[in-house]
Amino acid sequence: MVDSPPDDAAQKSSSSYILPALDSAFLTNRDEMRDLRVAIEYAKAELLLRDWGIRSTVVVFGSARTPSPEQAEALRRAAKGEAERRRIDERVALYQAAREFGRIVSEQGGAFAPHHRWRDNVIATGGGPGIMEAANRGAHEIGAPSIGFNIALPHEQEPNPYTTPELTFQFHYFGMRKMHLAMRANALVVFPGGFGTFDELFEILTLVQTKKTPAVPIVLFDRAYWRRVVNFDALVEAETIGREELALFEFADTVEDSWAILQKRGLTAHAKPEG
């Protein structure tokens, strides 16, 4: 009697038989594949942004902990005293300012007005809550596209619901996320924030200072906050930066002043088309 040959089930079920491009464990778990993972992270966002005609952005940074008006209601009810309620109102005012800024830039900056298919000055944020949500929300409320560059964290960051779904990205590598935030930025507006906000601000300032990227308008929103938390003059006095490097940015206390500074410093606006 002739034995039946074995079937090939074991071969087909082996991980080695999976097409490399479809083998997520191979691509994500091996150190040797890191360069490929980095390249894919760059390419995916780059190609999808091109598909949408995104040529340039206005980047908005700020605290993820800034409450929306809806969140503030519960915070006010739980507040212990008038001083705490006043502080909540101040933080909500920052949210509303970022929201209004997102609307103005989207309406007047070019997100609505593709030129030969390209859109300019599209709002881009880190994609999370707080100030990021507010800027995306301002764009969303007038029907303009906006971008969310999210990052995968141990405690997952959820994308805010106001970014354009097709322009909502998630990165594993902070460096690649920073690259996409910086590489097409026509301007940067930074609201009060913490470590992450400082990291992004000084990253861009350093790139401009060292001429690794073209000079772009940089606005620090809420002069009192930034003067309180960073002693820029002390850096000059200690001779760790030059006095002329303080001209890399300006302060603003209103949305209107922020938009005016961007235009004064060279941001080209493209008004929303009629009709």
VMD Tcl script that draws the C-alpha trace (Angstrom):
set ca {
  {0.00 0.00 0.00}
  {1.31 3.44 -0.96}
  {1.22 6.01 1.78}
  {-0.61 9.23 0.98}
  {1.75 12.19 0.80}
  {1.40 14.66 3.69}
  {-0.61 17.78 3.02}
  {0.99 21.22 3.03}
  {-1.05 22.72 5.87}
  {1.97 23.11 8.13}
  {3.90 24.92 5.43}
  {1.05 27.28 4.64}
  {0.47 28.08 8.32}
  {4.11 28.92 8.99}
  {4.90 32.61 9.50}
  {7.71 32.26 6.98}
  {5.12 31.65 4.25}
  {3.30 34.97 4.82}
  {4.01 37.56 2.16}
  {6.57 39.93 3.72}
  {4.43 43.00 3.09}
  {1.55 41.33 4.97}
  {3.61 39.91 7.85}
  {2.94 42.51 10.53}
  {4.85 40.59 13.22}
  {7.96 40.46 11.04}
  {7.69 44.14 10.14}
  {6.97 45.44 13.62}
  {8.93 43.17 15.97}
  {12.37 42.98 14.41}
  {14.98 45.66 15.06}
  {16.41 45.05 11.61}
  {13.18 46.33 10.05}
  {13.28 49.70 11.83}
  {14.58 51.57 8.78}
  {11.73 50.18 6.72}
  {9.17 51.11 9.38}
  {10.50 54.67 9.47}
  {10.35 54.89 5.68}
  {6.78 53.61 5.63}
  {5.72 56.12 8.30}
  {7.17 58.91 6.20}
  {5.69 57.68 2.93}
  {2.14 56.99 4.10}
  {1.51 60.49 5.47}
  {3.41 62.16 2.63}
  {1.46 60.41 -0.12}
  {-1.95 60.85 1.51}
  {-1.27 64.55 2.08}
  {-0.32 64.89 -1.58}
  {-3.50 63.07 -2.58}
  {-5.42 65.81 -0.76}
  {-3.30 68.55 -2.30}
  {-1.89 69.71 1.04}
  {1.08 71.87 0.09}
  {1.50 73.89 3.30}
  {0.11 74.11 6.82}
  {-0.27 76.39 9.79}
  {0.71 74.35 12.84}
  {-0.99 74.93 16.20}
  {0.50 73.59 19.44}
  {-0.80 73.85 23.00}
  {-1.85 71.94 26.06}
  {-3.90 68.78 25.66}
  {-5.33 69.55 29.12}
  {-7.13 72.73 28.10}
  {-10.86 72.05 28.62}
  {-13.54 72.61 26.03}
  {-16.66 74.60 27.03}
  {-18.54 71.31 27.34}
  {-15.91 69.83 29.69}
  {-15.74 73.04 31.68}
  {-19.30 72.74 32.94}
  {-18.48 69.66 35.01}
  {-15.20 71.22 36.16}
  {-16.97 74.34 37.39}
  {-19.49 72.29 39.37}
  {-16.63 70.42 41.07}
  {-14.53 73.53 41.65}
  {-13.64 74.54 45.21}
  {-14.09 78.27 45.30}
  {-14.26 81.24 42.98}
  {-10.53 81.33 42.25}
  {-10.62 77.82 40.83}
  {-13.68 78.62 38.73}
  {-11.97 81.73 37.40}
  {-8.93 79.67 36.40}
  {-11.19 77.21 34.55}
  {-12.76 80.13 32.67}
  {-9.30 81.39 31.68}
  {-8.37 77.99 30.28}
  {-11.64 77.71 28.37}
  {-10.94 81.15 26.90}
  {-7.70 79.75 25.46}
  {-9.65 76.86 23.92}
  {-12.08 79.30 22.35}
  {-9.24 81.45 21.03}
  {-7.59 78.43 19.38}
  {-10.98 77.46 17.95}
  {-11.48 80.93 16.48}
  {-7.91 80.95 15.15}
  {-8.51 77.64 13.38}
  {-11.61 79.11 11.78}
  {-9.92 82.31 10.59}
  {-6.87 80.58 9.14}
  {-9.02 78.00 7.37}
  {-11.37 80.63 5.97}
  {-8.73 83.09 4.83}
  {-5.52 81.12 4.52}
  {-6.16 78.83 1.55}
  {-7.57 75.55 2.85}
  {-10.71 76.30 0.83}
  {-8.89 77.58 -2.24}
  {-6.75 75.02 -4.05}
  {-4.44 76.54 -6.67}
  {-3.77 74.01 -9.42}
  {-5.08 71.41 -6.95}
  {-2.84 72.53 -4.03}
  {-4.20 73.75 -0.69}
  {-2.18 76.13 1.49}
  {-2.13 76.99 5.19}
  {-4.24 74.02 6.25}
  {-4.53 73.76 10.04}
  {-2.33 70.96 11.42}
  {-2.11 69.82 15.04}
  {-0.93 66.87 17.08}
  {-4.45 65.48 16.73}
  {-5.28 65.15 20.42}
  {-7.57 67.01 22.84}
  {-7.35 70.49 24.32}
  {-5.83 73.23 22.17}
  {-5.25 70.75 19.35}
  {-8.92 69.83 19.31}
  {-9.92 73.47 19.42}
  {-7.92 74.45 16.33}
  {-9.20 71.43 14.38}
  {-12.72 72.23 15.58}
  {-12.55 75.76 14.22}
  {-11.66 74.40 10.80}
  {-14.27 71.65 10.99}
  {-17.08 74.04 11.89}
  {-16.75 75.87 8.58}
  {-16.25 72.71 6.56}
  {-12.51 73.12 5.96}
  {-10.04 70.22 6.04}
  {-7.55 69.97 8.89}
  {-4.81 67.53 9.85}
  {-4.15 65.51 13.00}
  {-0.68 64.03 13.49}
  {-1.35 61.63 16.39}
  {1.26 59.57 18.24}
  {0.87 56.05 19.62}
  {1.42 56.20 23.40}
  {1.33 53.60 26.22}
  {-1.92 55.21 27.32}
  {-3.53 55.60 23.92}
  {-4.09 59.11 22.66}
  {-7.48 59.19 21.01}
  {-7.79 61.39 17.92}
  {-10.12 64.31 18.45}
  {-13.35 64.12 16.41}
  {-12.71 67.30 14.41}
  {-9.76 66.31 12.22}
  {-10.59 65.32 8.66}
  {-10.78 61.49 8.81}
  {-8.62 61.03 5.70}
  {-6.03 63.40 7.20}
  {-5.92 61.77 10.64}
  {-2.58 59.98 11.04}
  {-0.96 57.92 13.77}
  {2.81 57.67 14.20}
  {4.98 55.33 16.23}
  {8.12 57.44 15.97}
  {8.12 60.90 17.53}
  {10.87 61.95 15.12}
  {8.80 61.16 12.05}
  {5.78 62.90 13.52}
  {7.88 66.01 14.21}
  {9.24 65.89 10.69}
  {5.77 65.94 9.18}
  {4.67 68.73 11.51}
  {7.67 70.86 10.52}
  {8.39 70.09 6.87}
  {5.42 71.89 5.27}
  {4.68 74.44 8.02}
  {4.18 78.00 6.75}
  {3.69 79.24 10.31}
  {3.56 78.12 13.92}
  {1.22 79.40 16.63}
  {1.89 78.13 20.14}
  {-0.68 78.39 22.92}
  {0.15 77.77 26.60}
  {1.20 74.17 27.15}
  {3.50 71.79 28.96}
  {6.43 69.54 28.11}
  {5.13 68.45 24.72}
  {4.37 72.02 23.67}
  {7.82 73.19 24.80}
  {9.43 70.31 22.93}
  {7.72 71.21 19.66}
  {8.28 74.97 20.06}
  {12.00 74.72 20.73}
  {12.40 72.12 17.99}
  {11.07 74.60 15.42}
  {12.96 77.54 16.93}
  {16.20 75.55 16.73}
  {15.58 74.52 13.13}
  {14.98 78.16 12.16}
  {17.88 79.44 14.27}
  {20.31 77.01 12.65}
  {18.81 77.61 9.19}
  {17.94 73.95 8.78}
  {14.49 75.11 7.72}
  {13.31 78.35 6.11}
  {12.28 81.08 8.51}
  {8.55 80.93 9.28}
  {6.37 83.21 11.38}
  {6.21 81.99 14.99}
  {3.62 83.40 17.40}
  {3.48 82.71 21.13}
  {-0.12 83.24 22.23}
  {-0.70 84.75 25.71}
  {2.30 86.98 26.37}
  {1.92 86.85 30.17}
  {2.12 83.05 30.21}
  {5.22 82.83 28.03}
  {6.98 85.68 29.83}
  {6.26 83.94 33.12}
  {7.37 80.43 32.21}
  {10.37 81.22 29.98}
  {12.81 84.00 30.83}
  {13.98 84.74 27.30}
  {15.87 87.84 28.40}
  {17.86 85.76 30.90}
  {19.02 83.55 28.02}
  {20.36 86.65 26.30}
  {22.01 87.91 29.50}
  {23.66 84.52 29.98}
  {24.88 84.76 26.37}
  {23.33 81.41 25.50}
  {21.36 83.05 22.68}
  {21.84 86.32 20.85}
  {19.56 89.33 21.31}
  {18.70 89.13 17.60}
  {17.33 85.61 18.08}
  {14.44 87.00 20.11}
  {13.18 88.30 16.77}
  {12.48 84.73 15.65}
  {9.06 84.97 17.33}
  {6.44 87.45 18.47}
  {3.84 87.49 21.24}
  {0.11 87.92 20.72}
  {-2.86 88.16 23.06}
  {-5.72 88.05 20.55}
  {-6.64 85.89 17.59}
  {-6.75 88.95 15.36}
  {-3.22 89.98 16.36}
  {-1.98 86.44 15.76}
  {-3.36 86.40 12.22}
  {-2.02 89.91 11.55}
  {1.49 88.91 12.70}
  {1.49 85.89 10.41}
  {0.56 88.06 7.44}
  {3.04 90.79 8.38}
  {5.78 88.15 8.52}
  {5.05 86.88 5.07}
  {2.21 84.36 5.25}
  {0.30 84.56 1.97}
  {-3.45 84.35 2.45}
  {-5.83 82.87 -0.11}
  {-9.39 83.88 0.61}
  {-12.27 81.43 0.53}
  {-13.76 81.41 -2.98}
  {-17.15 83.02 -3.46}
  {-20.25 80.85 -3.84}
}
mol new
graphics top color blue
foreach p $ca { graphics top sphere $p radius 0.5 }
foreach p [lrange $ca 0 end-1] q [lrange $ca 1 end] { graphics top cylinder $p $q radius 0.2 }
display resetview
